[in-house]
Amino acid sequence: MIEGPTADDRRCTVHNSIELSQAECETLLRSRVVGRLAVSTPSGPHIIPINYSVVDDAIIIRTSPYSVLGTYGRESTLAFEVDQFDHEHHSGWSVVARGPARFVTDPDELDHIRALSRPHPWAAGTREMHLRLTWDELSGRRLGVPSDPVTHLYDQGTR
């Protein structure tokens, strides 16, 4: 016999949502290598999990020309999210970047990206197109984590 949730299971700690500073958002964005990118297509929005790196003030993604991103991400406004959650403690943080995306074709700019922090895709296949998402909006929120999620990030050894 399967029993339903108990009263204790249904109780949930509710935390206030607190806005992160620009500096916190940028530090957290730079601390990860996997996020989700939202792109608009003729059949509707697509959310794509991707590897990325941050070079200067832009998110760099490698893709292929015939992927959804390669087809519809060119010269578009994209949204990108990175986050971390602790389901047990109902806490975490999320950072969202929005801005114009363009494919990098300048050899000097590609050399600069490769020298600093080239993203390494986990998925198989050739991904030699570099997409630069330069954020013009960067925002973030935290729930139930210490007042400084950046310190918490390093305390937990989750870099």
C-alpha positions as a printed Julia matrix, in Angstrom:
159×3 Matrix{Float64}:
  0.0    0.0     0.0
  1.32   3.43   -0.94
  0.65   6.15    1.57
  0.13   9.79    0.68
  2.26  12.64    1.94
  2.17  13.39    5.65
  1.51  16.81    7.09
  5.28  17.22    7.57
  5.89  16.44    3.88
  3.45  19.13    2.79
  5.02  21.87    4.9
  7.36  24.03    2.92
  9.65  26.78    4.08
  8.85  29.92    2.14
 11.67  32.39    1.57
 11.59  35.95    0.36
 13.0   36.52   -3.09
 15.94  38.91   -2.85
 17.41  40.7    -5.85
 21.13  40.16   -6.5
 23.48  43.02   -7.3
 25.06  43.34  -10.74
 28.42  42.27   -9.28
 26.86  39.16   -7.66
 25.08  38.27  -10.9
 28.27  38.55  -12.91
 30.31  36.52  -10.4
 27.7   33.75  -10.33
 27.4   33.78  -14.13
 31.17  33.36  -14.42
 31.18  30.53  -11.86
 29.33  28.0   -14.02
 29.84  26.21  -17.34
 26.3   25.0   -18.13
 23.15  27.06  -18.53
 19.99  27.33  -20.62
 19.51  29.55  -23.64
 16.09  30.67  -24.89
 15.71  31.33  -28.6
 12.59  32.22  -30.57
 11.8   30.13  -33.65
  8.88  30.1   -36.11
  7.39  27.15  -34.19
  7.75  28.89  -30.82
 10.4   29.32  -28.13
 13.12  26.71  -27.58
 15.12  26.26  -24.39
 18.54  24.75  -25.07
 20.92  23.46  -22.38
 24.41  24.61  -23.33
 28.01  24.85  -22.21
 29.33  28.37  -22.17
 32.1   30.63  -21.0
 32.19  34.31  -20.2
 34.73  36.44  -22.03
 34.88  40.14  -21.22
 31.21  41.15  -20.82
 29.66  38.49  -23.02
 28.52  34.88  -22.9
 30.29  32.75  -25.5
 28.67  29.62  -26.89
 29.89  27.19  -29.53
 27.31  25.77  -31.88
 26.88  24.37  -35.37
 25.35  26.23  -38.33
 22.41  23.84  -38.74
 21.36  23.64  -35.09
 18.32  25.51  -33.76
 20.68  28.06  -32.28
 22.77  28.3   -35.44
 19.65  28.81  -37.53
 17.6   31.18  -35.34
 20.11  32.71  -32.91
 21.85  34.86  -35.48
 21.28  38.6   -34.92
 18.54  37.86  -32.35
 17.82  38.95  -28.81
 18.35  35.91  -26.61
 17.81  35.08  -22.96
 20.23  32.95  -20.97
 19.82  31.5   -17.46
 22.19  29.88  -15.01
 21.2   28.75  -11.54
 21.79  26.5    -8.57
 19.14  25.07   -6.27
 19.05  23.03   -3.09
 15.72  21.22   -3.26
 15.98  19.9     0.3
 16.32  23.38    1.8
 14.16  25.19   -0.77
 16.93  27.62   -1.52
 19.01  28.74   -4.45
 19.78  31.45   -6.92
 19.16  32.28  -10.55
 20.81  34.74  -12.93
 19.28  35.78  -16.25
 21.1   37.63  -19.02
 19.33  39.14  -22.02
 20.79  40.82  -25.04
 21.72  40.74  -28.69
 23.59  37.77  -30.1
 25.88  37.68  -33.07
 28.22  35.13  -34.56
 31.91  35.87  -34.16
 33.76  35.81  -37.47
 36.65  38.21  -36.87
 39.89  36.13  -36.59
 41.36  38.45  -33.92
 38.23  38.22  -31.8
 38.18  34.41  -32.16
 41.84  34.29  -31.07
 40.95  36.44  -28.06
 38.11  34.08  -27.08
 40.28  31.0   -27.52
 43.08  32.53  -25.45
 40.84  33.49  -22.52
 38.17  30.86  -22.08
 36.87  28.85  -24.98
 33.69  26.93  -24.07
 34.02  23.15  -24.37
 30.79  21.49  -25.58
 29.89  18.23  -23.87
 27.74  17.01  -26.76
 29.33  15.18  -29.67
 29.7   16.82  -33.05
 31.46  19.74  -34.63
 30.61  23.1   -33.07
 32.95  25.64  -34.57
 30.58  28.61  -34.73
 31.07  31.0   -31.81
 28.04  32.99  -30.69
 28.57  36.1   -28.55
 25.63  37.16  -26.37
 26.43  40.62  -25.04
 24.06  41.25  -22.17
 22.26  44.54  -21.87
 20.15  43.16  -19.02
 21.62  41.1   -16.18
 19.45  40.27  -13.18
 19.3   37.67  -10.46
 17.44  36.48   -7.41
 18.16  34.34   -4.43
 15.92  32.39   -2.12
 16.95  31.11    1.28
 20.71  31.28    0.75
 23.04  33.36    2.88
 23.07  37.1     2.29
 26.14  36.62    0.1
 25.49  33.78   -2.37
 28.93  34.29   -3.88
 30.63  33.42   -0.58
 28.19  30.52   -0.16
 29.12  29.33   -3.64
 32.79  29.08   -2.71
 32.12  27.73    0.81
 30.29  24.82   -0.77
 33.16  24.08   -3.15
 30.81  24.21   -6.15
 32.94  26.22   -8.48
